[in-house]
Amino acid sequence: MDPRSRLVKINKYLASHSSLSRREIDQCIFRGEVKVNGSPVELGSSFDPRSDRITLKGRPIKELPPEINIKLHKPAGFMVTRSDPKHRKTIYDLITVEQKIVPVGRLDYNSSGLLLLTNNGELLYRLTHPRFRIERTYRVKIYGTFKEDEISLMANGMFLDGMRLNPVKVVRVSPWEKGEIVHFTLLEGRNREVRRLCQLFQHDIRELERIAYGGVELKKLKPGEWQHLSSREIWNLKSLVELK
């Protein structure tokens, strides 16, 4: 066997053996915190896991820890962070998992709904990378109603704050006394995209809840509750991002 066939990219290997993303691993490499056989490595380097000894911040990387993937129903009024300088409640006040897990994307403080968390850095990287076009669906209760030409404009892709958006699918669900409930389906996770679109069309938001991400659905999970993803949900997510 050609020895080169056993070589793997260091950032990809460490991302799958830690909760860090590839970008965070690259930052560690740049700072000299990743070493192979005692020597700092360069960005883009490869190594042989069978024969080389790799360390991250002085700690050897030996075997893959048990993979944890969960879904949480984030309530409004919780920060998606480990700590908050204003001492507001965070999602980690709700989760009882010993291993470090990190959120797949974000939900802002006033939003609620489905939030995935994982300790698989490679899965995290792929689920949030724009090239995989992972669908996120939000249930949005707005004041007023969208015009058909506004829905068409979003569906065809439009510019927002000088940036071209991927097509956004908006589906009317039901009316309420002061407006309507719609579902927004996005293909990327740009910052507060749904809120910014509603603001652009002068619709205030009463409620914003994410109900699906990459085929994983919120279903009957109550605010503040979480559960481990099923083997089927994990398999579907990894298939979407071509991860074996």
VORO-824083 format. One record per residue (C-alpha): residue in three letters; residue number from 1; z, x, y negated. Coordinates in pm, whole numbers, plus 50000, padded with zeros to 5 digits. Each point is the difference from the previous one (the first is absolute). Layout:
N
rest->ALA, nr->NUM, up->Z, east->X, north->Y
...
end
This chain:
244
rest->MET, nr->1, up->50000, east->50000, north->50000
rest->ASP, nr->2, up->49913, east->50124, north->49653
rest->PRO, nr->3, up->50337, east->50081, north->49829
rest->ARG, nr->4, up->49860, east->49852, north->49679
rest->SER, nr->5, up->49986, east->49658, north->50165
rest->ARG, nr->6, up->50382, east->49993, north->50006
rest->LEU, nr->7, up->50030, east->50052, north->49626
rest->VAL, nr->8, up->50115, east->49708, north->49785
rest->LYS, nr->9, up->50031, east->49961, north->49625
rest->ILE, nr->10, up->50356, east->50077, north->49893
rest->ASN, nr->11, up->50025, east->49717, north->49746
rest->LYS, nr->12, up->49876, east->49744, north->50254
rest->TYR, nr->13, up->50238, east->50128, north->50270
rest->LEU, nr->14, up->50305, east->49998, north->49771
rest->ALA, nr->15, up->49914, east->49656, north->49864
rest->SER, nr->16, up->50008, east->49860, north->50355
rest->HIS, nr->17, up->50325, east->50188, north->50078
rest->SER, nr->18, up->50191, east->49901, north->49687
rest->SER, nr->19, up->50035, east->49720, north->49747
rest->LEU, nr->20, up->49809, east->50200, north->49738
rest->SER, nr->21, up->49646, east->49910, north->49897
rest->ARG, nr->22, up->49715, east->50252, north->50010
rest->ARG, nr->23, up->50020, east->50031, north->49622
rest->GLU, nr->24, up->50372, east->50082, north->50019
rest->ILE, nr->25, up->49934, east->50251, north->50279
rest->ASP, nr->26, up->49736, east->50170, north->49786
rest->GLN, nr->27, up->50255, east->50028, north->49720
rest->CYS, nr->28, up->50244, east->50164, north->50242
rest->ILE, nr->29, up->49726, east->50242, north->50110
rest->PHE, nr->30, up->49921, east->50083, north->49636
rest->ARG, nr->31, up->50369, east->50078, north->49939
rest->GLY, nr->32, up->50014, east->50228, north->50306
rest->GLU, nr->33, up->50232, east->49768, north->50194
rest->VAL, nr->34, up->49777, east->49985, north->50309
rest->LYS, nr->35, up->49987, east->50309, north->50221
rest->VAL, nr->36, up->49831, east->50086, north->50328
rest->ASN, nr->37, up->50159, east->50280, north->50199
rest->GLY, nr->38, up->50207, east->50088, north->49694
rest->SER, nr->39, up->49713, east->50030, north->49752
rest->PRO, nr->40, up->49910, east->49751, north->49723
rest->VAL, nr->41, up->49673, east->49814, north->50058
rest->GLU, nr->42, up->49722, east->49905, north->49763
rest->LEU, nr->43, up->49858, east->49658, north->49921
rest->GLY, nr->44, up->49749, east->49893, north->50265
rest->SER, nr->45, up->50146, east->50230, north->50269
rest->SER, nr->46, up->50005, east->49920, north->50371
rest->PHE, nr->47, up->50227, east->50115, north->50282
rest->ASP, nr->48, up->50046, east->49975, north->50377
rest->PRO, nr->49, up->50295, east->49768, north->50082
rest->ARG, nr->50, up->50021, east->50149, north->50350
rest->SER, nr->51, up->50065, east->50357, north->49897
rest->ASP, nr->52, up->50088, east->50009, north->49629
rest->ARG, nr->53, up->50344, east->49931, north->49853
rest->ILE, nr->54, up->49986, east->49780, north->49690
rest->THR, nr->55, up->50282, east->49931, north->49755
rest->LEU, nr->56, up->50033, east->49762, north->49706
rest->LYS, nr->57, up->50257, east->50093, north->49737
rest->GLY, nr->58, up->50155, east->50241, north->50249
rest->ARG, nr->59, up->50035, east->49744, north->50279
rest->PRO, nr->60, up->49793, east->50028, north->50320
rest->ILE, nr->61, up->49773, east->49711, north->50085
rest->LYS, nr->62, up->50037, east->49949, north->50372
rest->GLU, nr->63, up->49927, east->49661, north->50141
rest->LEU, nr->64, up->49884, east->49668, north->49864
rest->PRO, nr->65, up->50298, east->49778, north->49906
rest->PRO, nr->66, up->49997, east->49639, north->50120
rest->GLU, nr->67, up->49753, east->49809, north->49787
rest->ILE, nr->68, up->50142, east->49715, north->49795
rest->ASN, nr->69, up->49787, east->49731, north->49836
rest->ILE, nr->70, up->50160, east->49695, north->49845
rest->LYS, nr->71, up->49916, east->49712, north->49772
rest->LEU, nr->72, up->50238, east->49876, north->49733
rest->HIS, nr->73, up->49999, east->49684, north->49794
rest->LYS, nr->74, up->50083, east->50158, north->49666
rest->PRO, nr->75, up->50177, east->49756, north->49769
rest->ALA, nr->76, up->49927, east->49999, north->49629
rest->GLY, nr->77, up->50256, east->50206, north->49811
rest->PHE, nr->78, up->49997, east->50301, north->50232
rest->MET, nr->79, up->49858, east->50345, north->49924
rest->VAL, nr->80, up->49767, east->50172, north->50247
rest->THR, nr->81, up->50181, east->50332, north->49974
rest->ARG, nr->82, up->50296, east->50179, north->50158
rest->SER, nr->83, up->50207, east->50003, north->49682
rest->ASP, nr->84, up->49974, east->49854, north->49654
rest->PRO, nr->85, up->50138, east->50155, north->49680
rest->LYS, nr->86, up->50083, east->49650, north->49874
rest->HIS, nr->87, up->50194, east->49930, north->50322
rest->ARG, nr->88, up->49783, east->49706, north->50098
rest->LYS, nr->89, up->49983, east->49894, north->50364
rest->THR, nr->90, up->49738, east->50175, north->50215
rest->ILE, nr->91, up->49824, east->49912, north->50323
rest->TYR, nr->92, up->50215, east->50258, north->50180
rest->ASP, nr->93, up->50301, east->49778, north->49939
rest->LEU, nr->94, up->49833, east->49756, north->50241
rest->ILE, nr->95, up->49887, east->50234, north->50279
rest->THR, nr->96, up->50223, east->50144, north->50272
rest->VAL, nr->97, up->49787, east->50279, north->50145
rest->GLU, nr->98, up->50145, east->50348, north->50048
rest->GLN, nr->99, up->49673, east->50192, north->49977
rest->LYS, nr->100, up->49822, east->50049, north->49669
rest->ILE, nr->101, up->49728, east->49740, north->49955
rest->VAL, nr->102, up->49782, east->49961, north->49695
rest->PRO, nr->103, up->49812, east->49700, north->49858
rest->VAL, nr->104, up->49627, east->49951, north->50043
rest->GLY, nr->105, up->49905, east->49939, north->49639
rest->ARG, nr->106, up->50217, east->49818, north->49749
rest->LEU, nr->107, up->50112, east->49661, north->49879
rest->ASP, nr->108, up->50131, east->49981, north->49646
rest->TYR, nr->109, up->50354, east->49889, north->49914
rest->ASN, nr->110, up->49909, east->49636, north->49932
rest->SER, nr->111, up->49767, east->49960, north->50299
rest->SER, nr->112, up->50100, east->49902, north->50352
rest->GLY, nr->113, up->49850, east->49993, north->50345
rest->LEU, nr->114, up->49874, east->50225, north->50274
rest->LEU, nr->115, up->50078, east->50371, north->49983
rest->LEU, nr->116, up->49919, east->50235, north->50288
rest->LEU, nr->117, up->50209, east->50313, north->50055
rest->THR, nr->118, up->49937, east->50289, north->50240
rest->ASN, nr->119, up->50105, east->50353, north->50089
rest->ASN, nr->120, up->49644, east->50090, north->50104
rest->GLY, nr->121, up->49861, east->50194, north->49705
rest->GLU, nr->122, up->49642, east->49995, north->50127
rest->LEU, nr->123, up->50005, east->49621, north->50045
rest->LEU, nr->124, up->50148, east->49966, north->49650
rest->TYR, nr->125, up->49727, east->50221, north->49855
rest->ARG, nr->126, up->49718, east->49805, north->50162
rest->LEU, nr->127, up->50136, east->49652, north->49927
rest->THR, nr->128, up->50016, east->50082, north->49629
rest->HIS, nr->129, up->49674, east->50198, north->49972
rest->PRO, nr->130, up->49723, east->49803, north->49821
rest->ARG, nr->131, up->49727, east->50105, north->50246
rest->PHE, nr->132, up->50150, east->49783, north->50275
rest->ARG, nr->133, up->49982, east->49686, north->49782
rest->ILE, nr->134, up->50313, east->49841, north->50146
rest->GLU, nr->135, up->50037, east->49636, north->49899
rest->ARG, nr->136, up->50312, east->49886, north->49818
rest->THR, nr->137, up->50048, east->49627, north->49941
rest->TYR, nr->138, up->50229, east->49849, north->49735
rest->ARG, nr->139, up->50114, east->49643, north->49944
rest->VAL, nr->140, up->50006, east->49948, north->49623
rest->LYS, nr->141, up->50136, east->49697, north->49816
rest->ILE, nr->142, up->49845, east->49992, north->49654
rest->TYR, nr->143, up->50018, east->49783, north->49691
rest->GLY, nr->144, up->49662, east->49842, north->49935
rest->THR, nr->145, up->49693, east->50033, north->50223
rest->PHE, nr->146, up->49729, east->50256, north->50042
rest->LYS, nr->147, up->49647, east->49913, north->49893
rest->GLU, nr->148, up->49726, east->50039, north->50261
rest->ASP, nr->149, up->49828, east->50271, north->49797
rest->GLU, nr->150, up->50328, east->50198, north->49988
rest->ILE, nr->151, up->50028, east->49983, north->50380
rest->SER, nr->152, up->49636, east->50107, north->50033
rest->LEU, nr->153, up->50052, east->50288, north->49760
rest->MET, nr->154, up->50289, east->50133, north->50208
rest->ALA, nr->155, up->49808, east->49949, north->50325
rest->ASN, nr->156, up->49707, east->50209, north->49876
rest->GLY, nr->157, up->50214, east->50292, north->49885
rest->MET, nr->158, up->50084, east->50045, north->49634
rest->PHE, nr->159, up->50141, east->50250, north->49756
rest->LEU, nr->160, up->50369, east->49991, north->49915
rest->ASP, nr->161, up->50143, east->50241, north->49743
rest->GLY, nr->162, up->49684, east->50208, north->50028
rest->MET, nr->163, up->50010, east->50028, north->50380
rest->ARG, nr->164, up->49764, east->49835, north->50248
rest->LEU, nr->165, up->50187, east->49783, north->50249
rest->ASN, nr->166, up->49903, east->49926, north->50356
rest->PRO, nr->167, up->49912, east->49633, north->50055
rest->VAL, nr->168, up->50305, east->49772, north->49989
rest->LYS, nr->169, up->49993, east->49680, north->50205
rest->VAL, nr->170, up->50179, east->49707, north->49835
rest->VAL, nr->171, up->50048, east->49679, north->50199
rest->ARG, nr->172, up->50154, east->49681, north->49862
rest->VAL, nr->173, up->50282, east->49876, north->50224
rest->SER, nr->174, up->50163, east->49704, north->49826
rest->PRO, nr->175, up->50087, east->49862, north->49658
rest->TRP, nr->176, up->50348, east->49973, north->49857
rest->GLU, nr->177, up->50115, east->49806, north->49695
rest->LYS, nr->178, up->49928, east->50281, north->49751
rest->GLY, nr->179, up->49714, east->50184, north->50166
rest->GLU, nr->180, up->49886, east->50112, north->50343
rest->ILE, nr->181, up->50086, east->50223, north->50293
rest->VAL, nr->182, up->49732, east->50252, north->50098
rest->HIS, nr->183, up->49961, east->50281, north->50251
rest->PHE, nr->184, up->49882, east->50338, north->49874
rest->THR, nr->185, up->49858, east->50243, north->50257
rest->LEU, nr->186, up->49957, east->50361, north->49886
rest->LEU, nr->187, up->49847, east->50305, north->50169
rest->GLU, nr->188, up->50209, east->50263, north->49823
rest->GLY, nr->189, up->50346, east->50032, north->49852
rest->ARG, nr->190, up->49951, east->50064, north->49630
rest->ASN, nr->191, up->50310, east->49969, north->49785
rest->ARG, nr->192, up->50087, east->49635, north->49922
rest->GLU, nr->193, up->49636, east->49898, north->50047
rest->VAL, nr->194, up->50070, east->49630, north->50063
rest->ARG, nr->195, up->50230, east->49971, north->49699
rest->ARG, nr->196, up->49751, east->50182, north->49777
rest->LEU, nr->197, up->49713, east->49774, north->50110
rest->CYS, nr->198, up->50204, east->49686, north->49935
rest->GLN, nr->199, up->50099, east->50135, north->49661
rest->LEU, nr->200, up->49637, east->50073, north->49919
rest->PHE, nr->201, up->49909, east->49636, north->50066
rest->GLN, nr->202, up->50310, east->49879, north->49816
rest->HIS, nr->203, up->50186, east->49855, north->50296
rest->ASP, nr->204, up->50373, east->50060, north->50017
rest->ILE, nr->205, up->50143, east->50051, north->50348
rest->ARG, nr->206, up->50288, east->49786, north->50130
rest->GLU, nr->207, up->50020, east->50169, north->50344
rest->LEU, nr->208, up->49824, east->50292, north->50169
rest->GLU, nr->209, up->50051, east->50063, north->50370
rest->ARG, nr->210, up->49809, east->50230, north->50235
rest->ILE, nr->211, up->49936, east->49812, north->50324
rest->ALA, nr->212, up->49783, east->50245, north->50198
rest->TYR, nr->213, up->49912, east->50369, north->50020
rest->GLY, nr->214, up->49738, east->50136, north->50237
rest->GLY, nr->215, up->50023, east->49696, north->50224
rest->VAL, nr->216, up->50381, east->50007, north->50021
rest->GLU, nr->217, up->50133, east->49671, north->49870
rest->LEU, nr->218, up->50329, east->49903, north->49837
rest->LYS, nr->219, up->50016, east->49677, north->50203
rest->LYS, nr->220, up->50353, east->49854, north->50024
rest->LEU, nr->221, up->50191, east->50313, north->49899
rest->LYS, nr->222, up->50258, east->49892, north->49741
rest->PRO, nr->223, up->50074, east->50193, north->49677
rest->GLY, nr->224, up->50212, east->50304, north->50082
rest->GLU, nr->225, up->49918, east->49992, north->50371
rest->TRP, nr->226, up->49812, east->50273, north->50187
rest->GLN, nr->227, up->49878, east->50065, north->50350
rest->HIS, nr->228, up->49819, east->50264, north->50202
rest->LEU, nr->229, up->49625, east->49955, north->50025
rest->SER, nr->230, up->49873, east->49883, north->50337
rest->SER, nr->231, up->49790, east->50232, north->50213
rest->ARG, nr->232, up->49699, east->49778, north->49922
rest->GLU, nr->233, up->50057, east->50026, north->49624
rest->ILE, nr->234, up->50032, east->50379, north->50022
rest->TRP, nr->235, up->49687, east->50027, north->50214
rest->ASN, nr->236, up->49803, east->49785, north->49755
rest->LEU, nr->237, up->50114, east->50205, north->49700
rest->LYS, nr->238, up->49911, east->50330, north->50164
rest->SER, nr->239, up->49663, east->49864, north->50108
rest->LEU, nr->240, up->49920, east->49902, north->49641
rest->VAL, nr->241, up->50059, east->50357, north->49883
rest->GLU, nr->242, up->49845, east->50172, north->50305
rest->LEU, nr->243, up->50329, east->50155, north->50108
rest->LYS, nr->244, up->50050, east->50068, north->50370
end
